Amino acid sequence: MHVIIMGCGRVGSELSNALVEEHEVSIIDKNPEAFHAYPPGDKARQIVGLGFDRDVLEDAGIKDADGFVAVSSGDNSNIVSARVALEYYHVPRVIARIYDSRRAEIYERLNIPTVATTRWGVKQIQLMLFHDREEIRETLGGGDLLRLRVPVPAHLAGEPVSSVEIDGKVRVAGISRGGGGFIPTASSTLQAGDYLILMIAKEGLDLVDELIGAKDPHA
């Protein structure tokens, strides 16, 4: 996977280091000193420039990018670069960080998943990055909530809905089945072919793969 990160601060550097061993990473920052203050990893490609400048983005390889994460220190820069990545280059997965939670509604209208800087960590950004774009429906409440649409894996068929819920963290808001949909009850069970509409609090996002991830055949 080729990921472009805009902003080499603490979060951008940490995200780059988390990805660079297994993925191709390009990281952009307008300040060349940022790469020394927050090293993004030896294998990351470092590019000095503005993250919304098309020449800079194309130098970073955005035409072939699978993901774009805007985590600079400025909300305006993040939203502009995220829009360019999404609307002009059609990058499949775009995520932007916000400092002012009042701006979250703007991102939501633009269909750009957001992370709130004081609430979310790199692990949560990674989970959002590696879920297909069609699964990430929207962020709500200034980034406090995320709505996902995910398929039910075969090993959970026949299990109760409660098996993929955690009070206060992960809730099944709806189930899509056979062309229809319904809100589950306490007695509802999962079936192969179902799609779950999950509402996930910031505290529960890193638990989703554990709850619905593929079962290890050797376990």
N, CA and C atoms as a LAMMPS dump frame, in Angstrom:
ITEM: TIMESTEP
0
ITEM: NUMBER OF ATOMS
657
ITEM: BOX BOUNDS ff ff ff
-5.0000000000000000e+02 5.0000000000000000e+02
-5.0000000000000000e+02 5.0000000000000000e+02
-5.0000000000000000e+02 5.0000000000000000e+02
ITEM: ATOMS id mol type element x y z
1 1 1 N 0.841 -1.192 0
2 1 2 C 0 0 0
3 1 3 C 0.88 1.248 0
4 2 1 N 0.543 2.216 -0.828
5 2 2 C 1.286 3.476 -0.883
6 2 3 C 0.483 4.546 -0.151
7 3 1 N 1.058 5.071 0.916
8 3 2 C 0.392 6.067 1.749
9 3 3 C 1.185 7.366 1.722
10 4 1 N 0.488 8.465 1.522
11 4 2 C 1.101 9.791 1.603
12 4 3 C 0.617 10.462 2.879
13 5 1 N 1.558 10.959 3.666
14 5 2 C 1.242 11.656 4.909
15 5 3 C 1.604 13.122 4.733
16 6 1 N 0.671 14.007 5.041
17 6 2 C 0.941 15.442 4.979
18 6 3 C 1.083 15.964 6.402
19 7 1 N 2.315 16.336 6.761
20 7 2 C 2.593 16.831 8.101
21 7 3 C 3.515 15.902 8.864
22 8 1 N 4.742 16.342 9.097
23 8 2 C 5.71 15.51 9.82
24 8 3 C 5.898 16.046 11.237
25 9 1 N 4.806 16.059 11.985
26 9 2 C 4.865 16.358 13.409
27 9 3 C 4.883 15.06 14.188
28 10 1 N 4.431 15.107 15.436
29 10 2 C 4.46 13.901 16.258
30 10 3 C 3.602 12.79 15.671
31 11 1 N 2.356 13.124 15.285
32 11 2 C 1.448 12.104 14.762
33 11 3 C 1.912 11.613 13.398
34 12 1 N 2.283 12.53 12.514
35 12 2 C 2.741 12.125 11.192
36 12 3 C 3.966 11.246 11.249
37 13 1 N 4.917 11.604 12.097
38 13 2 C 6.133 10.807 12.258
39 13 3 C 5.823 9.431 12.825
40 14 1 N 4.973 9.387 13.848
41 14 2 C 4.629 8.103 14.465
42 14 3 C 3.896 7.204 13.482
43 15 1 N 2.982 7.786 12.712
44 15 2 C 2.253 7.013 11.711
45 15 3 C 3.199 6.489 10.642
46 16 1 N 4.113 7.324 10.18
47 16 2 C 5.082 6.904 9.17
48 16 3 C 5.919 5.737 9.668
49 17 1 N 6.415 5.835 10.881
50 17 2 C 7.225 4.749 11.439
51 17 3 C 6.429 3.464 11.612
52 18 1 N 5.127 3.598 11.883
53 18 2 C 4.283 2.416 12.046
54 18 3 C 4.015 1.713 10.721
55 19 1 N 4.056 2.467 9.623
56 19 2 C 3.706 1.918 8.308
57 19 3 C 4.896 1.537 7.445
58 20 1 N 6.021 2.202 7.634
59 20 2 C 7.07 2.199 6.616
60 20 3 C 7.739 0.844 6.413
61 21 1 N 7.712 -0.032 7.385
62 21 2 C 8.355 -1.335 7.219
63 21 3 C 7.581 -2.254 6.284
64 22 1 N 6.277 -2.04 6.169
65 22 2 C 5.455 -2.928 5.347
66 22 3 C 4.783 -2.219 4.177
67 23 1 N 4.891 -0.903 4.126
68 23 2 C 4.206 -0.146 3.085
69 23 3 C 5.121 0.944 2.539
70 24 1 N 4.764 1.445 1.37
71 24 2 C 5.493 2.567 0.781
72 24 3 C 4.933 3.862 1.354
73 25 1 N 5.787 4.665 1.949
74 25 2 C 5.345 5.89 2.615
75 25 3 C 6.084 7.098 2.049
76 26 1 N 5.32 8.124 1.687
77 26 2 C 5.877 9.435 1.35
78 26 3 C 5.314 10.425 2.356
79 27 1 N 6.173 11.268 2.915
80 27 2 C 5.715 12.225 3.921
81 27 3 C 6.123 13.63 3.508
82 28 1 N 5.164 14.543 3.575
83 28 2 C 5.345 15.913 3.099
84 28 3 C 5.308 16.88 4.279
85 29 1 N 6.205 17.835 4.281
86 29 2 C 6.14 18.921 5.26
87 29 3 C 6.79 20.158 4.649
88 30 1 N 6.212 21.311 4.938
89 30 2 C 6.758 22.553 4.378
90 30 3 C 8.048 22.973 5.065
91 31 1 N 8.295 22.421 6.247
92 31 2 C 9.486 22.778 7.02
93 31 3 C 10.49 21.633 6.993
94 32 1 N 11.632 21.788 6.34
95 32 2 C 12.606 20.685 6.263
96 32 3 C 13.141 20.264 7.627
97 33 1 N 13.111 21.169 8.605
98 33 2 C 13.602 20.824 9.943
99 33 3 C 12.691 19.818 10.637
100 34 1 N 11.451 19.72 10.177
101 34 2 C 10.511 18.787 10.805
102 34 3 C 10.993 17.35 10.697
103 35 1 N 11.667 17.021 9.606
104 35 2 C 12.133 15.649 9.412
105 35 3 C 13.252 15.285 10.382
106 36 1 N 13.934 16.293 10.906
107 36 2 C 14.973 16.053 11.906
108 36 3 C 14.376 16.033 13.312
109 37 1 N 13.398 16.904 13.539
110 37 2 C 12.766 16.967 14.859
111 37 3 C 11.921 15.733 15.13
112 38 1 N 11.238 15.24 14.085
113 38 2 C 10.375 14.058 14.212
114 38 3 C 10.718 13.092 13.078
115 39 1 N 11.785 12.313 13.203
116 39 2 C 12.219 11.42 12.117
117 39 3 C 11.11 10.45 11.701
118 40 1 N 10.777 10.406 10.404
119 40 2 C 9.691 9.55 9.939
120 40 3 C 10.11 8.134 9.566
121 41 1 N 11.383 7.781 9.791
122 41 2 C 11.87 6.461 9.411
123 41 3 C 12.734 6.54 8.171
124 42 1 N 13.795 5.758 8.148
125 42 2 C 14.768 5.838 7.058
126 42 3 C 14.175 5.489 5.696
127 43 1 N 13.16 4.617 5.676
128 43 2 C 12.606 4.163 4.406
129 43 3 C 11.525 5.092 3.859
130 44 1 N 11.085 6.044 4.661
131 44 2 C 10.054 6.973 4.197
132 44 3 C 10.662 8.01 3.255
133 45 1 N 9.967 8.3 2.19
134 45 2 C 10.416 9.333 1.248
135 45 3 C 9.991 10.695 1.781
136 46 1 N 10.955 11.578 1.981
137 46 2 C 10.706 12.888 2.571
138 46 3 C 10.643 13.955 1.481
139 47 1 N 9.57 14.732 1.498
140 47 2 C 9.361 15.747 0.466
141 47 3 C 9.045 17.077 1.14
142 48 1 N 9.797 18.104 0.79
143 48 2 C 9.576 19.44 1.34
144 48 3 C 8.634 20.211 0.416
145 49 1 N 7.553 20.718 0.981
146 49 2 C 6.605 21.478 0.175
147 49 3 C 5.257 21.559 0.852
148 50 1 N 4.306 22.183 0.166
149 50 2 C 2.95 22.325 0.678
150 50 3 C 2.121 21.112 0.278
151 51 1 N 1.383 20.583 1.222
152 51 2 C 0.635 19.351 0.983
153 51 3 C -0.56 19.492 0.08
154 52 1 N -0.921 20.716 -0.295
155 52 2 C -2.023 20.896 -1.24
156 52 3 C -1.535 21.377 -2.605
157 53 1 N -0.223 21.483 -2.775
158 53 2 C 0.374 21.856 -4.058
159 53 3 C 0.414 20.62 -4.958
160 54 1 N -0.192 20.71 -6.128
161 54 2 C -0.304 19.529 -6.99
162 54 3 C 1.05 19.02 -7.455
163 55 1 N 1.983 19.93 -7.709
164 55 2 C 3.32 19.484 -8.115
165 55 3 C 3.979 18.68 -7.001
166 56 1 N 3.816 19.153 -5.774
167 56 2 C 4.379 18.438 -4.622
168 56 3 C 3.694 17.087 -4.449
169 57 1 N 2.378 17.079 -4.56
170 57 2 C 1.628 15.833 -4.409
171 57 3 C 2.007 14.825 -5.488
172 58 1 N 2.166 15.293 -6.707
173 58 2 C 2.523 14.37 -7.786
174 58 3 C 3.95 13.869 -7.638
175 59 1 N 4.813 14.71 -7.091
176 59 2 C 6.171 14.257 -6.784
177 59 3 C 6.137 13.159 -5.727
178 60 1 N 5.167 13.246 -4.829
179 60 2 C 5.015 12.227 -3.784
180 60 3 C 4.362 10.956 -4.311
181 61 1 N 3.845 11.009 -5.544
182 61 2 C 3.233 9.826 -6.141
183 61 3 C 1.758 9.686 -5.887
184 62 1 N 1.045 10.808 -5.768
185 62 2 C -0.361 10.73 -5.401
186 62 3 C -1.226 10.065 -6.468
187 63 1 N -0.789 10.097 -7.717
188 63 2 C -1.597 9.468 -8.769
189 63 3 C -1.727 7.965 -8.57
190 64 1 N -0.796 7.382 -7.858
191 64 2 C -0.84 5.941 -7.589
192 64 3 C -1.034 5.64 -6.105
193 65 1 N -1.398 6.645 -5.321
194 65 2 C -1.51 6.451 -3.87
195 65 3 C -2.783 5.698 -3.507
196 66 1 N -2.68 4.884 -2.474
197 66 2 C -3.837 4.163 -1.941
198 66 3 C -4.46 4.888 -0.755
199 67 1 N -3.67 5.742 -0.101
200 67 2 C -4.183 6.456 1.056
201 67 3 C -3.497 7.795 1.22
202 68 1 N -4.241 8.752 1.779
203 68 2 C -3.699 10.09 2.052
204 68 3 C -4.165 10.509 3.435
205 69 1 N -3.224 10.896 4.282
206 69 2 C -3.546 11.29 5.653
207 69 3 C -3.007 12.692 5.895
208 70 1 N -3.903 13.636 6.184
209 70 2 C -3.508 15.021 6.435
210 70 3 C -3.479 15.265 7.938
211 71 1 N -2.275 15.371 8.49
212 71 2 C -2.129 15.549 9.939
213 71 3 C -1.17 16.699 10.245
214 72 1 N -1.264 17.77 9.45
215 72 2 C -0.43 18.936 9.718
216 72 3 C -1.002 19.702 10.903
217 73 1 N -0.355 20.797 11.269
218 73 2 C -0.792 21.577 12.43
219 73 3 C -1.885 22.583 12.098
220 74 1 N -2.334 22.627 10.843
221 74 2 C -3.353 23.597 10.452
222 74 3 C -4.598 22.953 9.882
223 75 1 N -5.763 23.288 10.445
224 75 2 C -7.02 22.736 9.945
225 75 3 C -7.256 23.102 8.483
226 76 1 N -6.991 24.352 8.127
227 76 2 C -7.235 24.779 6.746
228 76 3 C -6.374 23.997 5.762
229 77 1 N -5.103 23.819 6.091
230 77 2 C -4.214 23.043 5.22
231 77 3 C -4.693 21.607 5.106
232 78 1 N -5.146 21.044 6.222
233 78 2 C -5.604 19.656 6.21
234 78 3 C -6.84 19.476 5.337
235 79 1 N -7.808 20.373 5.469
236 79 2 C -9.036 20.2 4.699
237 79 3 C -8.791 20.453 3.213
238 80 1 N -7.945 21.435 2.88
239 80 2 C -7.666 21.713 1.465
240 80 3 C -6.922 20.543 0.829
241 81 1 N -5.892 20.044 1.499
242 81 2 C -5.117 18.938 0.929
243 81 3 C -5.955 17.67 0.844
244 82 1 N -6.81 17.439 1.837
245 82 2 C -7.671 16.257 1.804
246 82 3 C -8.657 16.336 0.647
247 83 1 N -9.204 17.514 0.41
248 83 2 C -10.136 17.682 -0.705
249 83 3 C -9.439 17.473 -2.044
250 84 1 N -8.231 17.99 -2.183
251 84 2 C -7.477 17.794 -3.427
252 84 3 C -7.227 16.304 -3.651
253 85 1 N -6.805 15.608 -2.593
254 85 2 C -6.527 14.173 -2.71
255 85 3 C -7.779 13.39 -3.081
256 86 1 N -8.911 13.751 -2.466
257 86 2 C -10.149 13.011 -2.681
258 86 3 C -10.823 13.377 -3.996
259 87 1 N -10.97 14.672 -4.257
260 87 2 C -11.799 15.12 -5.368
261 87 3 C -11.037 15.237 -6.691
262 88 1 N -9.752 15.558 -6.626
263 88 2 C -8.981 15.731 -7.859
264 88 3 C -8.236 14.456 -8.243
265 89 1 N -7.616 13.81 -7.244
266 89 2 C -6.825 12.613 -7.539
267 89 3 C -7.56 11.315 -7.214
268 90 1 N -8.713 11.425 -6.586
269 90 2 C -9.555 10.256 -6.297
270 90 3 C -8.807 9.177 -5.515
271 91 1 N -8.045 9.605 -4.531
272 91 2 C -7.359 8.648 -3.654
273 91 3 C -8.423 7.865 -2.886
274 92 1 N -8.342 6.54 -2.864
275 92 2 C -9.414 5.734 -2.265
276 92 3 C -9.663 5.991 -0.784
277 93 1 N -8.597 6.248 -0.023
278 93 2 C -8.757 6.422 1.422
279 93 3 C -8.117 7.746 1.833
280 94 1 N -8.929 8.648 2.315
281 94 2 C -8.453 9.969 2.734
282 94 3 C -8.92 10.234 4.159
283 95 1 N -8.004 10.646 5.012
284 95 2 C -8.305 10.943 6.413
285 95 3 C -7.676 12.286 6.75
286 96 1 N -8.383 13.103 7.519
287 96 2 C -7.848 14.406 7.908
288 96 3 C -7.996 14.619 9.408
289 97 1 N -6.994 15.243 9.996
290 97 2 C -7.046 15.584 11.417
291 97 3 C -7.598 16.998 11.577
292 98 1 N -8.369 17.197 12.655
293 98 2 C -8.889 18.529 12.945
294 98 3 C -8.538 18.913 14.377
295 99 1 N -8.283 20.189 14.558
296 99 2 C -8.082 20.747 15.895
297 99 3 C -9.375 21.358 16.419
298 100 1 N -10.11 22.029 15.542
299 100 2 C -11.361 22.681 15.916
300 100 3 C -12.513 21.739 15.603
301 101 1 N -13.083 21.126 16.64
302 101 2 C -14.137 20.128 16.43
303 101 3 C -15.367 20.725 15.765
304 102 1 N -15.515 22.048 15.811
305 102 2 C -16.665 22.679 15.167
306 102 3 C -16.595 22.554 13.648
307 103 1 N -15.417 22.263 13.136
308 103 2 C -15.263 22.101 11.688
309 103 3 C -15.604 20.689 11.223
310 104 1 N -15.853 19.796 12.16
311 104 2 C -16.079 18.393 11.791
312 104 3 C -17.236 18.241 10.82
313 105 1 N -18.28 19.057 10.99
314 105 2 C -19.444 18.956 10.113
315 105 3 C -19.071 19.247 8.668
316 106 1 N -18.111 20.144 8.465
317 106 2 C -17.663 20.458 7.102
318 106 3 C -17.055 19.217 6.458
319 107 1 N -16.172 18.541 7.2
320 107 2 C -15.542 17.328 6.686
321 107 3 C -16.587 16.251 6.405
322 108 1 N -17.552 16.127 7.328
323 108 2 C -18.571 15.091 7.173
324 108 3 C -19.377 15.307 5.9
325 109 1 N -19.7 16.552 5.594
326 109 2 C -20.439 16.848 4.36
327 109 3 C -19.612 16.517 3.13
328 110 1 N -18.303 16.599 3.265
329 110 2 C -17.401 16.302 2.147
330 110 3 C -17.031 14.825 2.079
331 111 1 N -17.581 14.033 3
332 111 2 C -17.31 12.591 3.039
333 111 3 C -15.841 12.295 3.322
334 112 1 N -15.23 13.103 4.2
335 112 2 C -13.84 12.895 4.601
336 112 3 C -13.81 12.467 6.06
337 113 1 N -13.426 11.233 6.372
338 113 2 C -13.299 10.817 7.773
339 113 3 C -12.286 11.695 8.502
340 114 1 N -12.598 12.032 9.745
341 114 2 C -11.72 12.913 10.507
342 114 3 C -11.251 12.258 11.796
343 115 1 N -10.133 12.739 12.294
344 115 2 C -9.654 12.356 13.616
345 115 3 C -9.401 13.638 14.395
346 116 1 N -9.823 13.639 15.659
347 116 2 C -9.617 14.805 16.514
348 116 3 C -8.295 14.638 17.239
349 117 1 N -7.46 15.639 17.143
350 117 2 C -6.072 15.497 17.579
351 117 3 C -5.907 15.079 19.027
352 118 1 N -6.786 15.519 19.919
353 118 2 C -6.608 15.188 21.331
354 118 3 C -7.27 13.876 21.714
355 119 1 N -7.971 13.262 20.791
356 119 2 C -8.773 12.098 21.145
357 119 3 C -8.301 10.802 20.508
358 120 1 N -7.666 10.894 19.369
359 120 2 C -7.376 9.699 18.597
360 120 3 C -5.881 9.471 18.5
361 121 1 N -5.491 8.221 18.41
362 121 2 C -4.091 7.873 18.272
363 121 3 C -3.79 7.274 16.918
364 122 1 N -2.523 6.971 16.706
365 122 2 C -2.083 6.429 15.425
366 122 3 C -2.747 5.089 15.129
367 123 1 N -2.958 4.276 16.154
368 123 2 C -3.597 2.972 15.938
369 123 3 C -4.979 3.14 15.312
370 124 1 N -5.737 4.146 15.77
371 124 2 C -7.061 4.388 15.225
372 124 3 C -6.984 4.894 13.787
373 125 1 N -6.001 5.732 13.497
374 125 2 C -5.83 6.203 12.118
375 125 3 C -5.522 5.023 11.201
376 126 1 N -4.673 4.108 11.673
377 126 2 C -4.335 2.939 10.867
378 126 3 C -5.563 2.106 10.573
379 127 1 N -6.429 1.907 11.569
380 127 2 C -7.621 1.096 11.337
381 127 3 C -8.508 1.75 10.283
382 128 1 N -8.686 3.063 10.387
383 128 2 C -9.485 3.77 9.394
384 128 3 C -8.838 3.692 8.017
385 129 1 N -7.525 3.764 7.978
386 129 2 C -6.797 3.752 6.715
387 129 3 C -6.936 2.423 5.998
388 130 1 N -6.957 1.334 6.746
389 130 2 C -6.96 0.015 6.125
390 130 3 C -8.347 -0.573 5.949
391 131 1 N -9.382 0.145 6.351
392 131 2 C -10.731 -0.265 5.993
393 131 3 C -11.075 0.349 4.642
394 132 1 N -11.762 -0.438 3.802
395 132 2 C -12.164 0.072 2.504
396 132 3 C -13.024 1.32 2.678
397 133 1 N -12.899 2.225 1.737
398 133 2 C -13.607 3.5 1.854
399 133 3 C -15.112 3.313 1.99
400 134 1 N -15.678 2.321 1.291
401 134 2 C -17.119 2.137 1.368
402 134 3 C -17.558 1.658 2.746
403 135 1 N -16.616 1.144 3.547
404 135 2 C -16.972 0.712 4.892
405 135 3 C -17.057 1.89 5.849
406 136 1 N -16.278 2.942 5.595
407 136 2 C -16.268 4.097 6.48
408 136 3 C -17.371 5.042 6.029
409 137 1 N -18.497 5.006 6.708
410 137 2 C -19.649 5.783 6.281
411 137 3 C -19.549 7.246 6.683
412 138 1 N -19.206 7.517 7.936
413 138 2 C -19.111 8.9 8.374
414 138 3 C -18.522 8.968 9.772
415 139 1 N -18.002 10.132 10.094
416 139 2 C -17.621 10.423 11.464
417 139 3 C -18.636 11.398 12.028
418 140 1 N -18.893 11.283 13.312
419 140 2 C -19.918 12.088 13.956
420 140 3 C -19.367 12.689 15.238
421 141 1 N -20.034 13.748 15.692
422 141 2 C -19.679 14.315 16.984
423 141 3 C -18.258 14.819 17.059
424 142 1 N -17.804 15.479 15.992
425 142 2 C -16.453 16.012 16.009
426 142 3 C -15.386 14.945 16.019
427 143 1 N -15.738 13.752 15.526
428 143 2 C -14.758 12.668 15.487
429 143 3 C -14.872 11.702 16.644
430 144 1 N -15.824 11.947 17.574
431 144 2 C -15.974 11.045 18.718
432 144 3 C -16.58 9.703 18.314
433 145 1 N -17.363 9.692 17.24
434 145 2 C -18.039 8.481 16.785
435 145 3 C -17.709 8.215 15.323
436 146 1 N -17.645 6.933 14.994
437 146 2 C -17.415 6.512 13.613
438 146 3 C -18.465 5.476 13.258
439 147 1 N -19.038 5.612 12.064
440 147 2 C -20.008 4.617 11.598
441 147 3 C -19.346 3.785 10.506
442 148 1 N -19.321 2.472 10.714
443 148 2 C -18.727 1.539 9.758
444 148 3 C -19.783 0.583 9.226
445 149 1 N -19.605 0.174 7.972
446 149 2 C -20.413 -0.904 7.395
447 149 3 C -19.455 -2.037 7.075
448 150 1 N -19.594 -3.154 7.758
449 150 2 C -18.638 -4.25 7.607
450 150 3 C -19.368 -5.573 7.414
451 151 1 N -18.81 -6.485 6.616
452 151 2 C -19.428 -7.794 6.422
453 151 3 C -19.217 -8.691 7.631
454 152 1 N -20.159 -9.584 7.859
455 152 2 C -20.026 -10.572 8.934
456 152 3 C -19.145 -11.713 8.44
457 153 1 N -18.031 -11.988 9.101
458 153 2 C -17.187 -13.112 8.683
459 153 3 C -17.881 -14.443 8.952
460 154 1 N -17.504 -15.46 8.193
461 154 2 C -18.183 -16.757 8.259
462 154 3 C -18.179 -17.352 9.66
463 155 1 N -17.106 -17.147 10.42
464 155 2 C -17.018 -17.802 11.725
465 155 3 C -17.959 -17.198 12.768
466 156 1 N -18.589 -16.048 12.434
467 156 2 C -19.536 -15.448 13.373
468 156 3 C -20.989 -15.765 13.03
469 157 1 N -21.221 -16.482 11.926
470 157 2 C -22.586 -16.862 11.562
471 157 3 C -23.198 -17.706 12.677
472 158 1 N -24.409 -17.34 13.088
473 158 2 C -25.091 -18.045 14.166
474 158 3 C -24.829 -17.485 15.548
475 159 1 N -23.873 -16.58 15.643
476 159 2 C -23.56 -15.973 16.94
477 159 3 C -24.541 -14.835 17.241
478 160 1 N -24.773 -14.548 18.517
479 160 2 C -25.66 -13.431 18.855
480 160 3 C -25.025 -12.091 18.506
481 161 1 N -25.863 -11.113 18.271
482 161 2 C -25.369 -9.769 17.974
483 161 3 C -24.465 -9.262 19.089
484 162 1 N -24.774 -9.656 20.309
485 162 2 C -23.99 -9.194 21.456
486 162 3 C -22.527 -9.622 21.385
487 163 1 N -22.212 -10.623 20.547
488 163 2 C -20.83 -11.1 20.453
489 163 3 C -19.913 -10.085 19.78
490 164 1 N -20.495 -9.101 19.095
491 164 2 C -19.673 -8.077 18.446
492 164 3 C -19.949 -6.694 19.037
493 165 1 N -20.483 -6.672 20.254
494 165 2 C -20.77 -5.406 20.916
495 165 3 C -20.008 -5.296 22.229
496 166 1 N -19.655 -4.073 22.571
497 166 2 C -19.065 -3.77 23.87
498 166 3 C -19.766 -2.521 24.383
499 167 1 N -20.366 -2.613 25.558
500 167 2 C -21.132 -1.493 26.097
501 167 3 C -20.314 -0.21 26.124
502 168 1 N -20.895 0.825 25.557
503 168 2 C -20.254 2.128 25.568
504 168 3 C -19.161 2.307 24.541
505 169 1 N -18.838 1.245 23.787
506 169 2 C -17.726 1.332 22.842
507 169 3 C -18.109 0.91 21.428
508 170 1 N -18.788 -0.222 21.294
509 170 2 C -19.169 -0.735 19.973
510 170 3 C -20.613 -1.203 20.039
511 171 1 N -21.45 -0.718 19.119
512 171 2 C -22.856 -1.089 19.099
513 171 3 C -23.284 -1.378 17.665
514 172 1 N -24.07 -2.455 17.479
515 172 2 C -24.647 -2.762 16.173
516 172 3 C -25.921 -1.94 16.028
517 173 1 N -25.88 -0.942 15.162
518 173 2 C -27.029 -0.063 14.974
519 173 3 C -28.022 -0.624 13.968
520 174 1 N -27.551 -1.49 13.079
521 174 2 C -28.434 -2.061 12.08
522 174 3 C -27.779 -3.226 11.367
523 175 1 N -28.601 -4.059 10.742
524 175 2 C -28.113 -5.199 9.968
525 175 3 C -28.754 -5.165 8.588
526 176 1 N -27.925 -5.26 7.55
527 176 2 C -28.401 -5.364 6.179
528 176 3 C -28.374 -6.836 5.791
529 177 1 N -29.536 -7.355 5.377
530 177 2 C -29.641 -8.788 5.076
531 177 3 C -30.593 -9.018 3.908
532 178 1 N -30.096 -9.684 2.879
533 178 2 C -30.948 -10.096 1.774
534 178 3 C -31.681 -8.966 1.078
535 179 1 N -31.053 -7.818 0.958
536 179 2 C -31.695 -6.703 0.286
537 179 3 C -32.522 -5.82 1.194
538 180 1 N -32.707 -6.234 2.441
539 180 2 C -33.445 -5.432 3.412
540 180 3 C -32.565 -5.065 4.582
541 181 1 N -33.18 -4.509 5.592
542 181 2 C -32.416 -4.135 6.768
543 181 3 C -33.306 -4.031 7.986
544 182 1 N -32.708 -4.136 9.168
545 182 2 C -33.477 -4.034 10.404
546 182 3 C -32.56 -3.65 11.554
547 183 1 N -33.177 -3.154 12.624
548 183 2 C -32.459 -2.863 13.855
549 183 3 C -32.52 -4.11 14.728
550 184 1 N -31.394 -4.664 15.126
551 184 2 C -31.407 -5.928 15.866
552 184 3 C -31.938 -5.771 17.293
553 185 1 N -32.445 -6.88 17.816
554 185 2 C -32.864 -6.953 19.214
555 185 3 C -31.864 -7.813 19.978
556 186 1 N -32.101 -7.976 21.256
557 186 2 C -31.195 -8.772 22.084
558 186 3 C -31.143 -10.226 21.636
559 187 1 N -32.208 -10.697 20.971
560 187 2 C -32.257 -12.097 20.545
561 187 3 C -31.796 -12.31 19.104
562 188 1 N -31.409 -11.254 18.415
563 188 2 C -30.993 -11.378 17.013
564 188 3 C -29.671 -12.131 16.901
565 189 1 N -29.554 -12.911 15.828
566 189 2 C -28.303 -13.62 15.557
567 189 3 C -27.756 -13.189 14.199
568 190 1 N -26.462 -13.375 14.038
569 190 2 C -25.789 -13.008 12.8
570 190 3 C -25.89 -14.131 11.783
571 191 1 N -25.942 -13.774 10.503
572 191 2 C -25.983 -14.764 9.435
573 191 3 C -24.898 -14.457 8.406
574 192 1 N -24.435 -15.51 7.73
575 192 2 C -23.481 -15.322 6.64
576 192 3 C -24.111 -14.427 5.581
577 193 1 N -23.359 -13.482 5.078
578 193 2 C -23.871 -12.553 4.085
579 193 3 C -24.412 -11.262 4.664
580 194 1 N -24.554 -11.206 5.993
581 194 2 C -25.005 -9.973 6.643
582 194 3 C -23.953 -8.875 6.521
583 195 1 N -24.422 -7.653 6.542
584 195 2 C -23.551 -6.494 6.732
585 195 3 C -24.005 -5.772 7.995
586 196 1 N -23.039 -5.436 8.842
587 196 2 C -23.338 -4.751 10.092
588 196 3 C -23.082 -3.259 9.948
589 197 1 N -23.993 -2.468 10.473
590 197 2 C -23.766 -1.037 10.627
591 197 3 C -23.344 -0.832 12.077
592 198 1 N -22.07 -0.533 12.272
593 198 2 C -21.519 -0.387 13.613
594 198 3 C -21.35 1.082 13.964
595 199 1 N -21.778 1.445 15.169
596 199 2 C -21.449 2.743 15.735
597 199 3 C -20.348 2.506 16.759
598 200 1 N -19.241 3.215 16.583
599 200 2 C -18.052 2.941 17.383
600 200 3 C -17.586 4.229 18.046
601 201 1 N -17.418 4.181 19.359
602 201 2 C -16.866 5.314 20.092
603 201 3 C -15.355 5.315 19.946
604 202 1 N -14.752 6.445 20.228
605 202 2 C -13.298 6.566 20.059
606 202 3 C -12.549 5.538 20.894
607 203 1 N -13.148 5.15 22.039
608 203 2 C -12.48 4.178 22.907
609 203 3 C -12.559 2.758 22.365
610 204 1 N -13.429 2.52 21.364
611 204 2 C -13.636 1.165 20.893
612 204 3 C -13.115 0.865 19.512
613 205 1 N -12.588 1.873 18.822
614 205 2 C -12.2 1.665 17.428
615 205 3 C -11.106 0.628 17.271
616 206 1 N -10.168 0.601 18.217
617 206 2 C -9.07 -0.358 18.094
618 206 3 C -9.491 -1.773 18.457
619 207 1 N -10.764 -1.971 18.869
620 207 2 C -11.259 -3.3 19.223
621 207 3 C -12.026 -3.959 18.081
622 208 1 N -12.311 -3.202 17.017
623 208 2 C -13.178 -3.716 15.964
624 208 3 C -12.588 -4.934 15.277
625 209 1 N -11.319 -4.869 14.899
626 209 2 C -10.711 -6.015 14.226
627 209 3 C -10.679 -7.234 15.134
628 210 1 N -10.519 -7.016 16.43
629 210 2 C -10.537 -8.132 17.376
630 210 3 C -11.916 -8.773 17.439
631 211 1 N -12.962 -7.948 17.331
632 211 2 C -14.322 -8.459 17.425
633 211 3 C -14.776 -9.17 16.157
634 212 1 N -14.435 -8.622 14.995
635 212 2 C -14.974 -9.171 13.746
636 212 3 C -13.901 -9.63 12.783
637 213 1 N -12.653 -9.651 13.223
638 213 2 C -11.574 -10.092 12.353
639 213 3 C -11.689 -11.56 12.017
640 214 1 N -10.977 -11.952 10.971
641 214 2 C -10.993 -13.351 10.539
642 214 3 C -10.434 -14.254 11.624
643 215 1 N -11.065 -15.371 11.836
644 215 2 C -10.625 -16.323 12.845
645 215 3 C -9.38 -17.062 12.382
646 216 1 N -8.416 -17.19 13.271
647 216 2 C -7.177 -17.919 12.973
648 216 3 C -7.479 -19.409 12.919
649 217 1 N -7.292 -20.061 11.767
650 217 2 C -7.623 -21.475 11.654
651 217 3 C -6.777 -22.356 12.55
652 218 1 N -5.646 -21.855 13.043
653 218 2 C -4.772 -22.653 13.892
654 218 3 C -5.01 -22.399 15.37
655 219 1 N -5.953 -21.473 15.665
656 219 2 C -6.197 -21.127 17.068
657 219 3 C -6.902 -22.271 17.789
